[in-house]
C-alpha cells in the first residue's frame, strides 16, 4: 500500500511540473530524513508543489510562474503577507514555505498625488506634506502639477514624471482617505531597488509613520524620473518603481539648509540630520519638533557651494520672530526659549527673514524601543539582534536609553535602530529610524562615519574598546564613552565671566576650572570665590571622561537644585546663565544621580 501511495504522489508532482512548478523531490508520508528538508510552494493556503532537498542547500526557482485569472504574478515571497521577497540564494536549514505573490489587475479609481519638499518649486503649490493629516480638508492644496496620471490601458497603473533633486523628499497619497492605508512611501519601492544608501537615485529616508512602507522617499541623485505606481486593490502587492530619463534641469539657486541647535535639543552641538533639519517648501523652510519648556535654541545653516557642504554664517534667532509667535516662545535678540512642553512648528521665510511659530500642547512624540545592531568588520551580523534581542536593547528612563559594556573591534560598524514601543516582532519592515553617525555628538576620534563621501553614515569603530552608548530620545542624539565601572565618568569645568583669568568663557580644559569627584563618588565639587564688585555669570561644561576638545553639555540655571544653603544667591538671567553678585567663597556641587547643581556657603580662607 505504501508503494502505491508514493506512486500516486509522484504522478501528481509530474503533473504540477508540466505547469512549470518544481517537481517533488520525495514522498509526503513520514518524517523528512535528518539530512533533508522540505520546501512547499503555496498560493495563499493552496499548496502548489513541494520539493525535498538536502539540508543547507538552495531550492531551485520554479521554471514557469503560476497563473491566476484576474491577477498577475509578481514574485515568490518569504512570508504569507507577501512583504518580503524569497531569496533563492538562501541555504535552507529546515522545512519552510514559499508563497506566490499575485497582484489584482482590477481597475483602481483612486486619485493619487505627490506631497513633499524640494529644492525646486515642484511642491510650492501643495505645501508641506506634514500638513496633510487629513487630505480631504486640504485637497485644494494638491494641484494637478503633483497629480499622477492614470494609464489609459492598465487601470491599476499611475505615472508621474518630474525633475527631482538631491535631498528632495516626498510620499504619495490619495485625497479621499489621506494618510494611513492609502499612504505610499519608500517601502513600496520595487523590492530589487530597496536601499538606505543615499548615493542611489532614491532611498528610504525615515518619516512620519514608524514603518518602512510609509517612510519618506528621498532623492539621492538629481535627475528627471518617471515614477510608476501599480496598485493592487487587494492591498497586498502595491508597488512603486522608477526610471531615470536623464539629467534634471540645473537649479539656479544656491542650496541653503537650516537646522535647529539648542541647550537640550542638541546640547548646543551642530547635528545635521533629518530630526534637526528644516524642510524646504517653496520659499519657506519648516520644522516640526517637540520641545521641553525652557529649552533654549536657535537655527543655524549648512550651505552647499559647488557641490561642497560648508557651515554657514547665518543664524535665525529671536529677533526674527513675528509678533504672533511670541505667545509661544520668549526671546528678543539672542536665543529663543520654549515656554511650555509641546510640539512646535517653525516656518522661516527667506525673503522676509521672518520666523513664525505655531504650538500644539497635546501633540507628544511616540514612544520607542531602541536596539543596537552591529556588523563585525562592517559586513557580518546585520540584523542578528532581530533573531534574539536579549542583550541588544537599550534601557533607561526619562528619555535617556543606555547599553553598557559593548565590545567593539576596529572596523566594526553599528547603528541604533528604533521600533514603536512594545513591538514584539522585530524586522526590517517595521523598524522606524536608524540612528547613525549624523546623530552622534562627536567626542574624540574613536568613531567615524563609515563612508561619508559615499553616503554611508553607519558608525564605524576607529579605536577598539568597551563602550557605553547612550541615546537621548528627546534630542535624538547619541553619546559614546569608554565603559567605566566607577561613577567617575565625567569631566566638568566652570566657564563664564569673572571666573579666574578666563576670557571669552574659555576654560581651556585647565585644571584650575575642573571639578573633582568627592570621596563617596556621589558628586563633583568645585570651590568658587567671588570678589567684591565682580559679579559672575557662568555655566558648567560637562564632558565624557578624558575629553580634550568640543563644547560638552552646557549646564545652566535650569538644573539648580533645592539642597544648597546658598542656592538663593545664584539665579538665572534672561539667557538662563547662572549669575551671582554676592561676594564670598562657595562650594558648587553637581550630584551625579540627579544631575542637579547646588551651592553651599563655605568659611572664608
BALO-917187 format. One record per residue (C-alpha): x, y, z. Coordinates in steps of 0.1 Angstrom, whole numbers, always signed. Layout:
REM BALO-917187
+-------+-------+-------+
:    xx :    yy :    zz :
+-------+-------+-------+
:     X :     Y :     Z :
...
+-------+-------+-------+
REM end
This chain:
REM BALO-917187
+-------+-------+-------+
:    xx :    yy :    zz :
+-------+-------+-------+
:    +0 :    +0 :    +0 :
:   +28 :   +24 :    +8 :
:   +44 :   +19 :   -26 :
:   +11 :   +26 :   -43 :
:    +6 :   +58 :   -23 :
:   +41 :   +70 :   -32 :
:   +35 :   +63 :   -69 :
:    +3 :   +84 :   -69 :
:   +20 :  +113 :   -52 :
:   +49 :  +112 :   -77 :
:   +24 :  +112 :  -105 :
:    +7 :  +143 :   -91 :
:   +41 :  +160 :   -89 :
:   +48 :  +153 :  -125 :
:   +15 :  +169 :  -135 :
:   +24 :  +200 :  -115 :
:   +58 :  +201 :  -131 :
:   +42 :  +204 :  -165 :
:   +28 :  +237 :  -154 :
:   +63 :  +249 :  -147 :
:   +63 :  +243 :  -110 :
:   +91 :  +224 :   -92 :
:   +86 :  +187 :   -91 :
:   +86 :  +170 :   -57 :
:  +118 :  +155 :   -45 :
:  +103 :  +128 :   -24 :
:   +71 :  +114 :    -8 :
:   +48 :  +133 :   +15 :
:   +44 :  +105 :   +40 :
:   +66 :  +100 :   +70 :
:   +92 :  +124 :   +85 :
:  +118 :  +141 :   +65 :
:  +152 :  +125 :   +69 :
:  +176 :  +144 :   +92 :
:  +197 :  +155 :   +62 :
:  +167 :  +165 :   +41 :
:  +143 :  +195 :   +43 :
:  +110 :  +202 :   +25 :
:  +102 :  +234 :    +7 :
:   +64 :  +239 :    +0 :
:   +52 :  +264 :   -26 :
:   +17 :  +279 :   -18 :
:    -8 :  +302 :   -34 :
:   -24 :  +315 :    -2 :
:   -33 :  +283 :   +16 :
:   -34 :  +262 :   -15 :
:    -3 :  +240 :   -20 :
:   +11 :  +242 :   -54 :
:   +41 :  +219 :   -51 :
:   +66 :  +205 :   -27 :
:  +103 :  +197 :   -31 :
:  +127 :  +178 :    -9 :
:  +163 :  +190 :    -9 :
:  +195 :  +184 :   +10 :
:  +197 :  +204 :   +42 :
:  +218 :  +236 :   +39 :
:  +213 :  +237 :    +1 :
:  +194 :  +260 :   -21 :
:  +160 :  +254 :   -37 :
:  +156 :  +260 :   -74 :
:  +132 :  +287 :   -85 :
:  +101 :  +272 :  -104 :
:  +108 :  +274 :  -142 :
:   +74 :  +289 :  -150 :
:   +54 :  +314 :  -130 :
:   +20 :  +303 :  -118 :
:   -11 :  +320 :  -132 :
:   -45 :  +331 :  -119 :
:   -74 :  +347 :  -137 :
:   -77 :  +384 :  -129 :
:   -42 :  +386 :  -113 :
:    -6 :  +390 :  -124 :
:   +22 :  +371 :  -107 :
:   +47 :  +395 :   -91 :
:   +73 :  +374 :   -72 :
:   +78 :  +345 :   -48 :
:   +76 :  +357 :   -12 :
:   +91 :  +345 :   +21 :
:   +60 :  +354 :   +41 :
:   +23 :  +349 :   +38 :
:   +18 :  +387 :   +40 :
:   +39 :  +390 :    +8 :
:   +60 :  +417 :   +25 :
:   +94 :  +400 :   +18 :
:  +107 :  +385 :   -14 :
:  +121 :  +350 :   -11 :
:  +158 :  +348 :   -18 :
:  +166 :  +317 :   -38 :
:  +202 :  +320 :   -29 :
:  +194 :  +312 :    +8 :
:  +208 :  +280 :   +21 :
:  +178 :  +263 :   +38 :
:  +182 :  +246 :   +72 :
:  +147 :  +235 :   +80 :
:  +113 :  +229 :   +64 :
:   +98 :  +261 :   +51 :
:   +71 :  +276 :   +29 :
:   +73 :  +299 :    -1 :
:   +43 :  +320 :   -12 :
:   +32 :  +330 :   -47 :
:   +27 :  +368 :   -47 :
:    -2 :  +378 :   -70 :
:   -14 :  +413 :   -77 :
:   -50 :  +421 :   -88 :
:   -53 :  +437 :  -122 :
:   -87 :  +452 :  -113 :
:   -90 :  +490 :  -121 :
:   -82 :  +514 :   -92 :
:  -104 :  +545 :   -91 :
:   -85 :  +565 :   -65 :
:   -67 :  +597 :   -74 :
:   -30 :  +598 :   -64 :
:    -9 :  +628 :   -56 :
:   +27 :  +635 :   -45 :
:   +33 :  +656 :   -15 :
:   +67 :  +666 :    -2 :
:   +95 :  +692 :    -2 :
:  +120 :  +700 :   -29 :
:  +149 :  +723 :   -38 :
:  +129 :  +732 :   -68 :
:   +93 :  +747 :   -70 :
:   +78 :  +712 :   -75 :
:   +58 :  +713 :   -43 :
:   +55 :  +750 :   -39 :
:   +17 :  +750 :   -46 :
:    +9 :  +720 :   -24 :
:   +25 :  +730 :    +9 :
:   +45 :  +710 :   +34 :
:   +34 :  +673 :   +32 :
:   +34 :  +671 :   +70 :
:    +3 :  +693 :   +70 :
:   -18 :  +666 :   +53 :
:   -31 :  +649 :   +84 :
:   -65 :  +647 :   +66 :
:   -62 :  +651 :   +29 :
:   -99 :  +658 :   +24 :
:   -95 :  +690 :   +43 :
:   -65 :  +700 :   +22 :
:   -75 :  +688 :   -12 :
:   -74 :  +724 :   -26 :
:   -37 :  +724 :   -18 :
:   -30 :  +695 :   -41 :
:   -28 :  +709 :   -76 :
:   -27 :  +690 :  -109 :
:   +11 :  +696 :  -111 :
:   +16 :  +669 :   -85 :
:   -12 :  +645 :   -96 :
:    -3 :  +611 :  -110 :
:   -16 :  +601 :  -145 :
:   -37 :  +570 :  -149 :
:   -26 :  +546 :  -176 :
:   -52 :  +545 :  -204 :
:   -48 :  +508 :  -210 :
:   -40 :  +495 :  -174 :
:   -65 :  +508 :  -149 :
:   -43 :  +500 :  -119 :
:   -12 :  +518 :  -131 :
:    -3 :  +555 :  -125 :
:   +27 :  +575 :  -136 :
:   +44 :  +608 :  -127 :
:   +74 :  +625 :  -144 :
:   +94 :  +654 :  -130 :
:  +128 :  +667 :  -121 :
:  +139 :  +656 :   -86 :
:  +170 :  +669 :   -68 :
:  +193 :  +655 :   -41 :
:  +176 :  +655 :    -7 :
:  +141 :  +661 :   -22 :
:  +116 :  +640 :    -3 :
:   +80 :  +630 :    -8 :
:   +53 :  +605 :    -3 :
:   +22 :  +596 :   -23 :
:   -14 :  +598 :   -11 :
:   -49 :  +598 :   -24 :
:   -72 :  +626 :   -13 :
:  -103 :  +605 :    -3 :
:   -85 :  +589 :   +26 :
:   -53 :  +608 :   +32 :
:   -25 :  +593 :   +53 :
:   -28 :  +557 :   +66 :
:   -38 :  +528 :   +45 :
:   -35 :  +550 :   +14 :
:    +0 :  +563 :   +21 :
:   +27 :  +552 :    -3 :
:   +63 :  +556 :    +9 :
:   +97 :  +541 :    +1 :
:   +87 :  +506 :   +15 :
:   +65 :  +502 :   -17 :
:   +95 :  +508 :   -40 :
:  +104 :  +479 :   -62 :
:  +120 :  +454 :   -38 :
:  +150 :  +449 :   -60 :
:  +158 :  +486 :   -56 :
:  +153 :  +488 :   -18 :
:  +181 :  +507 :    -2 :
:  +190 :  +532 :   +25 :
:  +221 :  +542 :    +5 :
:  +218 :  +580 :    -1 :
:  +240 :  +577 :   -32 :
:  +213 :  +558 :   -50 :
:  +186 :  +575 :   -72 :
:  +160 :  +570 :   -44 :
:  +164 :  +557 :    -9 :
:  +145 :  +553 :   +24 :
:  +147 :  +584 :   +45 :
:  +126 :  +577 :   +75 :
:   +95 :  +597 :   +82 :
:   +61 :  +601 :   +98 :
:   +47 :  +567 :  +104 :
:   +73 :  +545 :  +121 :
:   +74 :  +517 :   +94 :
:   +94 :  +514 :   +62 :
:   +64 :  +511 :   +39 :
:   +55 :  +547 :   +46 :
:   +89 :  +562 :   +52 :
:   +99 :  +592 :   +31 :
:  +112 :  +587 :    -4 :
:  +145 :  +606 :    -6 :
:  +163 :  +615 :   -38 :
:  +200 :  +607 :   -38 :
:  +208 :  +615 :   -74 :
:  +193 :  +645 :   -91 :
:  +176 :  +636 :  -124 :
:  +144 :  +635 :  -144 :
:  +124 :  +605 :  -133 :
:   +92 :  +587 :  -142 :
:   +76 :  +571 :  -112 :
:   +52 :  +542 :  -117 :
:   +26 :  +532 :   -91 :
:   +10 :  +498 :   -97 :
:   -20 :  +494 :   -74 :
:   -33 :  +461 :   -60 :
:   -69 :  +466 :   -50 :
:   -65 :  +436 :   -26 :
:   -39 :  +458 :    -8 :
:   -11 :  +432 :    -8 :
:   +13 :  +439 :   -36 :
:   +10 :  +476 :   -45 :
:   +44 :  +486 :   -58 :
:   +63 :  +518 :   -68 :
:   +91 :  +518 :   -93 :
:  +111 :  +544 :  -112 :
:  +130 :  +550 :  -144 :
:  +157 :  +577 :  -148 :
:  +151 :  +596 :  -181 :
:  +181 :  +618 :  -179 :
:  +196 :  +648 :  -160 :
:  +174 :  +673 :  -142 :
:  +174 :  +710 :  -152 :
:  +202 :  +729 :  -134 :
:  +189 :  +748 :  -104 :
:  +198 :  +785 :  -104 :
:  +196 :  +788 :   -66 :
:  +224 :  +782 :   -41 :
:  +212 :  +755 :   -16 :
:  +210 :  +766 :   +20 :
:  +197 :  +742 :   +47 :
:  +186 :  +753 :   +82 :
:  +190 :  +732 :  +113 :
:  +179 :  +737 :  +149 :
:  +205 :  +736 :  +177 :
:  +200 :  +743 :  +214 :
:  +208 :  +737 :  +250 :
:  +189 :  +704 :  +254 :
:  +176 :  +697 :  +219 :
:  +212 :  +692 :  +206 :
:  +234 :  +700 :  +236 :
:  +245 :  +731 :  +215 :
:  +261 :  +706 :  +191 :
:  +257 :  +711 :  +154 :
:  +238 :  +680 :  +144 :
:  +229 :  +678 :  +107 :
:  +202 :  +651 :  +103 :
:  +166 :  +645 :   +95 :
:  +155 :  +653 :  +131 :
:  +171 :  +687 :  +131 :
:  +167 :  +698 :   +95 :
:  +140 :  +723 :   +82 :
:  +122 :  +711 :   +51 :
:  +120 :  +735 :   +21 :
:   +86 :  +742 :    +7 :
:   +86 :  +769 :   -19 :
:  +102 :  +800 :    -3 :
:   +96 :  +787 :   +32 :
:  +116 :  +763 :   +55 :
:   +97 :  +744 :   +81 :
:  +104 :  +721 :  +110 :
:   +80 :  +704 :  +134 :
:   +97 :  +694 :  +167 :
:   +88 :  +685 :  +202 :
:  +104 :  +709 :  +227 :
:  +105 :  +710 :  +265 :
:   +97 :  +741 :  +285 :
:  +127 :  +765 :  +290 :
:  +148 :  +748 :  +263 :
:  +169 :  +775 :  +245 :
:  +177 :  +772 :  +208 :
:  +183 :  +789 :  +175 :
:  +187 :  +778 :  +139 :
:  +220 :  +776 :  +121 :
:  +228 :  +769 :   +84 :
:  +246 :  +745 :   +62 :
:  +254 :  +758 :   +27 :
:  +262 :  +738 :    -5 :
:  +287 :  +757 :   -27 :
:  +300 :  +740 :   -59 :
:  +288 :  +706 :   -45 :
:  +306 :  +711 :   -12 :
:  +288 :  +714 :   +21 :
:  +300 :  +742 :   +44 :
:  +289 :  +755 :   +78 :
:  +270 :  +788 :   +71 :
:  +273 :  +821 :   +89 :
:  +236 :  +829 :   +90 :
:  +217 :  +823 :  +123 :
:  +180 :  +826 :  +129 :
:  +174 :  +839 :  +164 :
:  +147 :  +856 :  +185 :
:  +149 :  +889 :  +165 :
:  +134 :  +871 :  +135 :
:  +102 :  +862 :  +154 :
:   +69 :  +877 :  +142 :
:   +47 :  +892 :  +169 :
:   +21 :  +863 :  +169 :
:   +49 :  +838 :  +177 :
:   +57 :  +854 :  +210 :
:   +27 :  +838 :  +225 :
:   +46 :  +805 :  +224 :
:   +83 :  +814 :  +228 :
:  +104 :  +840 :  +245 :
:  +134 :  +860 :  +233 :
:  +144 :  +894 :  +219 :
:  +177 :  +894 :  +201 :
:  +195 :  +862 :  +211 :
:  +184 :  +826 :  +219 :
:  +147 :  +816 :  +216 :
:  +132 :  +799 :  +246 :
:  +102 :  +775 :  +245 :
:   +75 :  +785 :  +270 :
:   +59 :  +751 :  +275 :
:   +63 :  +714 :  +267 :
:   +47 :  +706 :  +234 :
:   +51 :  +703 :  +196 :
:   +63 :  +734 :  +178 :
:   +61 :  +741 :  +141 :
:   +86 :  +767 :  +128 :
:   +83 :  +784 :   +94 :
:  +110 :  +806 :   +81 :
:  +107 :  +828 :   +50 :
:  +140 :  +837 :   +34 :
:  +126 :  +867 :   +16 :
:  +111 :  +884 :   +47 :
:  +136 :  +868 :   +71 :
:  +107 :  +862 :   +95 :
:  +102 :  +832 :  +117 :
:   +67 :  +822 :  +127 :
:   +57 :  +796 :  +153 :
:   +26 :  +775 :  +160 :
:   +22 :  +753 :  +190 :
:    +3 :  +722 :  +200 :
:    +4 :  +713 :  +237 :
:   -14 :  +680 :  +232 :
:    +8 :  +666 :  +205 :
:   +35 :  +644 :  +220 :
:   +61 :  +622 :  +204 :
:   +56 :  +584 :  +201 :
:   +74 :  +561 :  +225 :
:  +100 :  +538 :  +210 :
:  +123 :  +509 :  +220 :
:  +159 :  +510 :  +209 :
:  +184 :  +483 :  +199 :
:  +220 :  +482 :  +188 :
:  +227 :  +465 :  +155 :
:  +264 :  +457 :  +149 :
:  +282 :  +443 :  +119 :
:  +316 :  +428 :  +126 :
:  +342 :  +443 :  +103 :
:  +313 :  +463 :   +88 :
:  +299 :  +433 :   +69 :
:  +288 :  +404 :   +90 :
:  +259 :  +402 :  +115 :
:  +235 :  +429 :  +105 :
:  +201 :  +420 :  +118 :
:  +212 :  +394 :  +142 :
:  +195 :  +413 :  +171 :
:  +162 :  +407 :  +153 :
:  +165 :  +370 :  +160 :
:  +175 :  +374 :  +196 :
:  +171 :  +408 :  +211 :
:  +183 :  +398 :  +245 :
:  +214 :  +419 :  +254 :
:  +209 :  +443 :  +225 :
:  +181 :  +466 :  +238 :
:  +190 :  +499 :  +253 :
:  +174 :  +505 :  +287 :
:  +167 :  +536 :  +308 :
:  +141 :  +562 :  +317 :
:  +134 :  +599 :  +313 :
:  +143 :  +598 :  +277 :
:  +178 :  +585 :  +282 :
:  +185 :  +549 :  +270 :
:  +218 :  +532 :  +275 :
:  +236 :  +499 :  +267 :
:  +268 :  +494 :  +287 :
:  +299 :  +472 :  +281 :
:  +296 :  +469 :  +243 :
:  +328 :  +453 :  +230 :
:  +337 :  +468 :  +196 :
:  +366 :  +460 :  +173 :
:  +382 :  +483 :  +149 :
:  +363 :  +485 :  +116 :
:  +331 :  +472 :  +132 :
:  +300 :  +493 :  +122 :
:  +268 :  +499 :  +141 :
:  +236 :  +519 :  +143 :
:  +208 :  +522 :  +169 :
:  +175 :  +510 :  +155 :
:  +141 :  +521 :  +168 :
:  +108 :  +503 :  +170 :
:   +74 :  +516 :  +183 :
:   +74 :  +507 :  +220 :
:   +60 :  +472 :  +226 :
:   +67 :  +458 :  +192 :
:   +70 :  +421 :  +196 :
:   +84 :  +410 :  +162 :
:  +115 :  +430 :  +151 :
:  +121 :  +431 :  +114 :
:  +133 :  +453 :   +86 :
:   +97 :  +463 :   +76 :
:   +85 :  +476 :  +109 :
:  +116 :  +495 :  +122 :
:  +115 :  +533 :  +123 :
:  +147 :  +554 :  +122 :
:  +183 :  +541 :  +121 :
:  +203 :  +565 :  +143 :
:  +237 :  +567 :  +127 :
:  +268 :  +590 :  +127 :
:  +247 :  +621 :  +119 :
:  +231 :  +617 :  +153 :
:  +264 :  +612 :  +172 :
:  +276 :  +641 :  +194 :
:  +312 :  +638 :  +184 :
:  +336 :  +635 :  +213 :
:  +371 :  +624 :  +203 :
:  +383 :  +604 :  +173 :
:  +373 :  +568 :  +184 :
:  +344 :  +567 :  +158 :
:  +338 :  +580 :  +123 :
:  +312 :  +578 :   +95 :
:  +318 :  +546 :   +76 :
:  +319 :  +564 :   +42 :
:  +305 :  +599 :   +44 :
:  +316 :  +607 :    +8 :
:  +297 :  +577 :    -4 :
:  +267 :  +584 :   +17 :
:  +272 :  +556 :   +42 :
:  +268 :  +571 :   +77 :
:  +269 :  +539 :   +97 :
:  +291 :  +545 :  +128 :
:  +325 :  +529 :  +122 :
:  +348 :  +520 :  +150 :
:  +383 :  +535 :  +147 :
:  +396 :  +526 :  +182 :
:  +386 :  +492 :  +196 :
:  +374 :  +491 :  +231 :
:  +345 :  +485 :  +255 :
:  +319 :  +513 :  +254 :
:  +287 :  +526 :  +269 :
:  +263 :  +540 :  +243 :
:  +235 :  +564 :  +253 :
:  +207 :  +576 :  +231 :
:  +188 :  +608 :  +241 :
:  +153 :  +603 :  +226 :
:  +144 :  +640 :  +232 :
:  +175 :  +654 :  +214 :
:  +177 :  +624 :  +190 :
:  +214 :  +624 :  +200 :
:  +239 :  +596 :  +205 :
:  +268 :  +598 :  +231 :
:  +295 :  +572 :  +234 :
:  +320 :  +569 :  +262 :
:  +346 :  +543 :  +274 :
:  +330 :  +518 :  +298 :
:  +340 :  +525 :  +334 :
:  +326 :  +507 :  +364 :
:  +334 :  +538 :  +385 :
:  +308 :  +566 :  +389 :
:  +336 :  +590 :  +378 :
:  +326 :  +592 :  +342 :
:  +326 :  +630 :  +336 :
:  +350 :  +659 :  +334 :
:  +332 :  +691 :  +344 :
:  +345 :  +726 :  +340 :
:  +332 :  +760 :  +351 :
:  +331 :  +787 :  +324 :
:  +320 :  +823 :  +325 :
:  +329 :  +859 :  +333 :
:  +350 :  +870 :  +362 :
:  +359 :  +833 :  +368 :
:  +397 :  +833 :  +374 :
:  +415 :  +845 :  +343 :
:  +390 :  +831 :  +318 :
:  +384 :  +852 :  +287 :
:  +355 :  +846 :  +263 :
:  +341 :  +819 :  +285 :
:  +371 :  +797 :  +277 :
:  +380 :  +772 :  +304 :
:  +407 :  +758 :  +281 :
:  +404 :  +724 :  +298 :
:  +426 :  +738 :  +326 :
:  +429 :  +721 :  +359 :
:  +420 :  +753 :  +379 :
:  +385 :  +752 :  +364 :
:  +379 :  +715 :  +367 :
:  +355 :  +699 :  +393 :
:  +368 :  +669 :  +414 :
:  +348 :  +639 :  +424 :
:  +341 :  +636 :  +462 :
:  +353 :  +608 :  +484 :
:  +320 :  +590 :  +482 :
:  +320 :  +593 :  +444 :
:  +284 :  +607 :  +445 :
:  +291 :  +642 :  +433 :
:  +316 :  +665 :  +416 :
:  +326 :  +696 :  +435 :
:  +343 :  +730 :  +429 :
:  +352 :  +759 :  +451 :
:  +343 :  +793 :  +436 :
:  +355 :  +826 :  +451 :
:  +335 :  +858 :  +441 :
:  +354 :  +890 :  +447 :
:  +338 :  +923 :  +458 :
:  +325 :  +943 :  +429 :
:  +329 :  +914 :  +404 :
:  +296 :  +899 :  +395 :
:  +298 :  +864 :  +379 :
:  +279 :  +849 :  +351 :
:  +286 :  +813 :  +343 :
:  +276 :  +778 :  +335 :
:  +292 :  +743 :  +336 :
:  +305 :  +723 :  +307 :
:  +302 :  +685 :  +311 :
:  +323 :  +661 :  +290 :
:  +328 :  +624 :  +289 :
:  +359 :  +614 :  +309 :
:  +391 :  +623 :  +292 :
:  +377 :  +647 :  +265 :
:  +401 :  +675 :  +254 :
:  +380 :  +692 :  +227 :
:  +345 :  +703 :  +219 :
:  +319 :  +723 :  +238 :
:  +305 :  +695 :  +260 :
:  +270 :  +696 :  +275 :
:  +262 :  +731 :  +288 :
:  +246 :  +730 :  +323 :
:  +228 :  +762 :  +332 :
:  +204 :  +776 :  +358 :
:  +176 :  +752 :  +348 :
:  +192 :  +724 :  +369 :
:  +197 :  +744 :  +401 :
:  +185 :  +721 :  +429 :
:  +169 :  +727 :  +463 :
:  +195 :  +713 :  +488 :
:  +222 :  +741 :  +489 :
:  +221 :  +767 :  +517 :
:  +233 :  +794 :  +492 :
:  +210 :  +785 :  +463 :
:  +190 :  +817 :  +467 :
:  +221 :  +838 :  +459 :
:  +225 :  +821 :  +425 :
:  +198 :  +829 :  +400 :
:  +191 :  +829 :  +362 :
:  +194 :  +858 :  +338 :
:  +175 :  +861 :  +305 :
:  +197 :  +835 :  +289 :
:  +194 :  +811 :  +318 :
:  +231 :  +815 :  +326 :
:  +238 :  +814 :  +364 :
:  +245 :  +848 :  +380 :
:  +256 :  +859 :  +414 :
:  +266 :  +893 :  +428 :
:  +273 :  +884 :  +465 :
:  +310 :  +882 :  +473 :
:  +322 :  +851 :  +491 :
:  +335 :  +816 :  +488 :
:  +311 :  +789 :  +477 :
:  +312 :  +751 :  +471 :
:  +294 :  +741 :  +439 :
:  +281 :  +705 :  +440 :
:  +270 :  +686 :  +409 :
:  +251 :  +654 :  +421 :
:  +258 :  +625 :  +397 :
:  +225 :  +606 :  +403 :
:  +202 :  +636 :  +398 :
:  +222 :  +659 :  +376 :
:  +213 :  +688 :  +399 :
:  +236 :  +717 :  +409 :
:  +236 :  +731 :  +444 :
:  +255 :  +759 :  +461 :
:  +269 :  +759 :  +497 :
:  +284 :  +788 :  +517 :
:  +319 :  +779 :  +530 :
:  +341 :  +798 :  +555 :
:  +365 :  +823 :  +541 :
:  +401 :  +811 :  +539 :
+-------+-------+-------+
REM end
